[in-house]
Amino acid sequence: MAWMQRLRKNKSLQYGLPMMVLIVGGSFGLREFAQIRYDIQKIRGKMDPELEKKLKKSKVTLEEEYEKIKNTSFDDWKNVRGPRPWEETGSDQEKQQ
């Protein structure tokens, strides 16, 4: 009986053992929840084949967008700042234009 009371008073067993159980058990629990997350993403990731074909056809490349913008003129462009929270929305923007 004396050794049982010494084990109860031992700080390592009183605080360390539950902490280690939480760390090890938490890692296993976290692994299970993460696996559920990835399984759901696989299920939701499946797309309708017709929609997938449409998305593959309408692929836009960076070079194509650059060619569209390259020939536009920005000489008549004017920077108009948006309203600040304490200003009225329309009056200051109309003055700038």
mmCIF file of the C-alpha atoms, coordinates in Angstrom:
data_MODEL
# 
_entry.id   MODEL 
# 
loop_
_atom_site.group_PDB 
_atom_site.id 
_atom_site.type_symbol 
_atom_site.label_atom_id 
_atom_site.label_alt_id 
_atom_site.label_comp_id 
_atom_site.label_asym_id 
_atom_site.label_entity_id 
_atom_site.label_seq_id 
_atom_site.pdbx_PDB_ins_code 
_atom_site.Cartn_x 
_atom_site.Cartn_y 
_atom_site.Cartn_z 
_atom_site.occupancy 
_atom_site.B_iso_or_equiv 
_atom_site.pdbx_formal_charge 
_atom_site.auth_seq_id 
_atom_site.auth_comp_id 
_atom_site.auth_asym_id 
_atom_site.auth_atom_id 
_atom_site.pdbx_PDB_model_num 
ATOM 1  C CA . MET A 1 1  ? 0.000   0.000  0.000   1.00 0.00 ? 1  MET A CA 1 
ATOM 2  C CA . ALA A 1 2  ? 2.889   2.370  0.641   1.00 0.00 ? 2  ALA A CA 1 
ATOM 3  C CA . TRP A 1 3  ? 4.160   2.068  -2.937  1.00 0.00 ? 3  TRP A CA 1 
ATOM 4  C CA . MET A 1 4  ? 0.640   2.896  -4.227  1.00 0.00 ? 4  MET A CA 1 
ATOM 5  C CA . GLN A 1 5  ? 0.645   6.160  -2.287  1.00 0.00 ? 5  GLN A CA 1 
ATOM 6  C CA . ARG A 1 6  ? 4.134   6.999  -3.572  1.00 0.00 ? 6  ARG A CA 1 
ATOM 7  C CA . LEU A 1 7  ? 2.892   6.481  -7.160  1.00 0.00 ? 7  LEU A CA 1 
ATOM 8  C CA . ARG A 1 8  ? -0.071  8.796  -6.552  1.00 0.00 ? 8  ARG A CA 1 
ATOM 9  C CA . LYS A 1 9  ? 2.221   11.534 -5.227  1.00 0.00 ? 9  LYS A CA 1 
ATOM 10 C CA . ASN A 1 10 ? 4.744   11.167 -8.046  1.00 0.00 ? 10 ASN A CA 1 
ATOM 11 C CA . LYS A 1 11 ? 4.539   14.358 -10.176 1.00 0.00 ? 11 LYS A CA 1 
ATOM 12 C CA . SER A 1 12 ? 5.758   12.612 -13.323 1.00 0.00 ? 12 SER A CA 1 
ATOM 13 C CA . LEU A 1 13 ? 2.961   10.090 -13.231 1.00 0.00 ? 13 LEU A CA 1 
ATOM 14 C CA . GLN A 1 14 ? 0.381   12.609 -12.033 1.00 0.00 ? 14 GLN A CA 1 
ATOM 15 C CA . TYR A 1 15 ? 1.009   15.203 -14.756 1.00 0.00 ? 15 TYR A CA 1 
ATOM 16 C CA . GLY A 1 16 ? 3.380   13.677 -17.292 1.00 0.00 ? 16 GLY A CA 1 
ATOM 17 C CA . LEU A 1 17 ? 1.517   10.478 -18.066 1.00 0.00 ? 17 LEU A CA 1 
ATOM 18 C CA . PRO A 1 18 ? -1.816  12.198 -18.912 1.00 0.00 ? 18 PRO A CA 1 
ATOM 19 C CA . MET A 1 19 ? 0.082   14.718 -21.032 1.00 0.00 ? 19 MET A CA 1 
ATOM 20 C CA . MET A 1 20 ? 1.795   11.979 -23.012 1.00 0.00 ? 20 MET A CA 1 
ATOM 21 C CA . VAL A 1 21 ? -1.515  10.151 -23.452 1.00 0.00 ? 21 VAL A CA 1 
ATOM 22 C CA . LEU A 1 22 ? -3.090  13.355 -24.817 1.00 0.00 ? 22 LEU A CA 1 
ATOM 23 C CA . ILE A 1 23 ? -0.205  13.992 -27.214 1.00 0.00 ? 23 ILE A CA 1 
ATOM 24 C CA . VAL A 1 24 ? -0.047  10.465 -28.602 1.00 0.00 ? 24 VAL A CA 1 
ATOM 25 C CA . GLY A 1 25 ? -3.821  9.987  -28.634 1.00 0.00 ? 25 GLY A CA 1 
ATOM 26 C CA . GLY A 1 26 ? -4.332  13.406 -30.196 1.00 0.00 ? 26 GLY A CA 1 
ATOM 27 C CA . SER A 1 27 ? -2.018  12.622 -33.058 1.00 0.00 ? 27 SER A CA 1 
ATOM 28 C CA . PHE A 1 28 ? -3.964  9.458  -33.870 1.00 0.00 ? 28 PHE A CA 1 
ATOM 29 C CA . GLY A 1 29 ? -7.268  11.321 -33.600 1.00 0.00 ? 29 GLY A CA 1 
ATOM 30 C CA . LEU A 1 30 ? -6.012  14.143 -35.777 1.00 0.00 ? 30 LEU A CA 1 
ATOM 31 C CA . ARG A 1 31 ? -4.884  11.658 -38.404 1.00 0.00 ? 31 ARG A CA 1 
ATOM 32 C CA . GLU A 1 32 ? -8.392  10.166 -38.548 1.00 0.00 ? 32 GLU A CA 1 
ATOM 33 C CA . PHE A 1 33 ? -10.076 13.572 -38.900 1.00 0.00 ? 33 PHE A CA 1 
ATOM 34 C CA . ALA A 1 34 ? -7.626  14.630 -41.598 1.00 0.00 ? 34 ALA A CA 1 
ATOM 35 C CA . GLN A 1 35 ? -8.288  11.402 -43.506 1.00 0.00 ? 35 GLN A CA 1 
ATOM 36 C CA . ILE A 1 36 ? -12.024 12.126 -43.443 1.00 0.00 ? 36 ILE A CA 1 
ATOM 37 C CA . ARG A 1 37 ? -11.306 15.579 -44.866 1.00 0.00 ? 37 ARG A CA 1 
ATOM 38 C CA . TYR A 1 38 ? -9.267  14.199 -47.759 1.00 0.00 ? 38 TYR A CA 1 
ATOM 39 C CA . ASP A 1 39 ? -11.852 11.503 -48.499 1.00 0.00 ? 39 ASP A CA 1 
ATOM 40 C CA . ILE A 1 40 ? -14.585 14.130 -48.780 1.00 0.00 ? 40 ILE A CA 1 
ATOM 41 C CA . GLN A 1 41 ? -12.412 16.219 -51.104 1.00 0.00 ? 41 GLN A CA 1 
ATOM 42 C CA . LYS A 1 42 ? -11.983 13.209 -53.394 1.00 0.00 ? 42 LYS A CA 1 
ATOM 43 C CA . ILE A 1 43 ? -15.736 12.672 -53.533 1.00 0.00 ? 43 ILE A CA 1 
ATOM 44 C CA . ARG A 1 44 ? -16.515 16.339 -54.169 1.00 0.00 ? 44 ARG A CA 1 
ATOM 45 C CA . GLY A 1 45 ? -13.686 16.632 -56.676 1.00 0.00 ? 45 GLY A CA 1 
ATOM 46 C CA . LYS A 1 46 ? -15.413 14.408 -59.182 1.00 0.00 ? 46 LYS A CA 1 
ATOM 47 C CA . MET A 1 47 ? -16.938 16.551 -61.870 1.00 0.00 ? 47 MET A CA 1 
ATOM 48 C CA . ASP A 1 48 ? -19.514 16.025 -64.570 1.00 0.00 ? 48 ASP A CA 1 
ATOM 49 C CA . PRO A 1 49 ? -17.647 14.845 -67.708 1.00 0.00 ? 49 PRO A CA 1 
ATOM 50 C CA . GLU A 1 50 ? -19.411 17.356 -69.968 1.00 0.00 ? 50 GLU A CA 1 
ATOM 51 C CA . LEU A 1 51 ? -18.500 20.246 -67.699 1.00 0.00 ? 51 LEU A CA 1 
ATOM 52 C CA . GLU A 1 52 ? -14.926 19.019 -67.499 1.00 0.00 ? 52 GLU A CA 1 
ATOM 53 C CA . LYS A 1 53 ? -14.684 18.977 -71.327 1.00 0.00 ? 53 LYS A CA 1 
ATOM 54 C CA . LYS A 1 54 ? -15.969 22.560 -71.487 1.00 0.00 ? 54 LYS A CA 1 
ATOM 55 C CA . LEU A 1 55 ? -13.404 23.708 -68.948 1.00 0.00 ? 55 LEU A CA 1 
ATOM 56 C CA . LYS A 1 56 ? -10.576 22.044 -70.840 1.00 0.00 ? 56 LYS A CA 1 
ATOM 57 C CA . LYS A 1 57 ? -11.662 23.679 -74.114 1.00 0.00 ? 57 LYS A CA 1 
ATOM 58 C CA . SER A 1 58 ? -11.820 27.188 -72.667 1.00 0.00 ? 58 SER A CA 1 
ATOM 59 C CA . LYS A 1 59 ? -8.313  27.223 -71.249 1.00 0.00 ? 59 LYS A CA 1 
ATOM 60 C CA . VAL A 1 60 ? -6.842  30.707 -71.299 1.00 0.00 ? 60 VAL A CA 1 
ATOM 61 C CA . THR A 1 61 ? -3.106  31.161 -71.300 1.00 0.00 ? 61 THR A CA 1 
ATOM 62 C CA . LEU A 1 62 ? -1.120  34.065 -69.976 1.00 0.00 ? 62 LEU A CA 1 
ATOM 63 C CA . GLU A 1 63 ? 0.368   34.735 -73.399 1.00 0.00 ? 63 GLU A CA 1 
ATOM 64 C CA . GLU A 1 64 ? -3.089  35.118 -74.993 1.00 0.00 ? 64 GLU A CA 1 
ATOM 65 C CA . GLU A 1 65 ? -4.180  37.611 -72.362 1.00 0.00 ? 65 GLU A CA 1 
ATOM 66 C CA . TYR A 1 66 ? -0.935  39.536 -72.793 1.00 0.00 ? 66 TYR A CA 1 
ATOM 67 C CA . GLU A 1 67 ? -1.515  39.807 -76.539 1.00 0.00 ? 67 GLU A CA 1 
ATOM 68 C CA . LYS A 1 68 ? -5.004  41.219 -75.904 1.00 0.00 ? 68 LYS A CA 1 
ATOM 69 C CA . ILE A 1 69 ? -3.760  43.863 -73.484 1.00 0.00 ? 69 ILE A CA 1 
ATOM 70 C CA . LYS A 1 70 ? -0.559  44.714 -75.368 1.00 0.00 ? 70 LYS A CA 1 
ATOM 71 C CA . ASN A 1 71 ? -2.350  46.649 -78.091 1.00 0.00 ? 71 ASN A CA 1 
ATOM 72 C CA . THR A 1 72 ? -4.683  48.669 -75.853 1.00 0.00 ? 72 THR A CA 1 
ATOM 73 C CA . SER A 1 73 ? -3.991  52.298 -75.083 1.00 0.00 ? 73 SER A CA 1 
ATOM 74 C CA . PHE A 1 74 ? -3.972  53.563 -71.510 1.00 0.00 ? 74 PHE A CA 1 
ATOM 75 C CA . ASP A 1 75 ? -3.257  57.216 -72.350 1.00 0.00 ? 75 ASP A CA 1 
ATOM 76 C CA . ASP A 1 76 ? -6.807  58.374 -71.609 1.00 0.00 ? 76 ASP A CA 1 
ATOM 77 C CA . TRP A 1 77 ? -7.028  56.386 -68.360 1.00 0.00 ? 77 TRP A CA 1 
ATOM 78 C CA . LYS A 1 78 ? -7.613  58.385 -65.192 1.00 0.00 ? 78 LYS A CA 1 
ATOM 79 C CA . ASN A 1 79 ? -7.036  57.204 -61.632 1.00 0.00 ? 79 ASN A CA 1 
ATOM 80 C CA . VAL A 1 80 ? -10.110 57.872 -59.491 1.00 0.00 ? 80 VAL A CA 1 
ATOM 81 C CA . ARG A 1 81 ? -9.750  56.987 -55.836 1.00 0.00 ? 81 ARG A CA 1 
ATOM 82 C CA . GLY A 1 82 ? -12.597 55.325 -53.989 1.00 0.00 ? 82 GLY A CA 1 
ATOM 83 C CA . PRO A 1 83 ? -14.419 57.073 -51.185 1.00 0.00 ? 83 PRO A CA 1 
ATOM 84 C CA . ARG A 1 84 ? -13.176 56.908 -47.632 1.00 0.00 ? 84 ARG A CA 1 
ATOM 85 C CA . PRO A 1 85 ? -15.581 55.836 -44.865 1.00 0.00 ? 85 PRO A CA 1 
ATOM 86 C CA . TRP A 1 86 ? -16.078 59.409 -43.603 1.00 0.00 ? 86 TRP A CA 1 
ATOM 87 C CA . GLU A 1 87 ? -16.725 60.883 -47.068 1.00 0.00 ? 87 GLU A CA 1 
ATOM 88 C CA . GLU A 1 88 ? -19.914 60.824 -49.063 1.00 0.00 ? 88 GLU A CA 1 
ATOM 89 C CA . THR A 1 89 ? -19.719 58.237 -51.809 1.00 0.00 ? 89 THR A CA 1 
ATOM 90 C CA . GLY A 1 90 ? -20.664 60.223 -54.883 1.00 0.00 ? 90 GLY A CA 1 
ATOM 91 C CA . SER A 1 91 ? -19.617 63.828 -54.427 1.00 0.00 ? 91 SER A CA 1 
ATOM 92 C CA . ASP A 1 92 ? -15.832 63.402 -54.284 1.00 0.00 ? 92 ASP A CA 1 
ATOM 93 C CA . GLN A 1 93 ? -15.754 60.977 -57.187 1.00 0.00 ? 93 GLN A CA 1 
ATOM 94 C CA . GLU A 1 94 ? -17.761 63.354 -59.366 1.00 0.00 ? 94 GLU A CA 1 
ATOM 95 C CA . LYS A 1 95 ? -15.302 66.159 -58.596 1.00 0.00 ? 95 LYS A CA 1 
ATOM 96 C CA . GLN A 1 96 ? -12.369 64.018 -59.693 1.00 0.00 ? 96 GLN A CA 1 
ATOM 97 C CA . GLN A 1 97 ? -13.951 63.056 -62.986 1.00 0.00 ? 97 GLN A CA 1 
# 
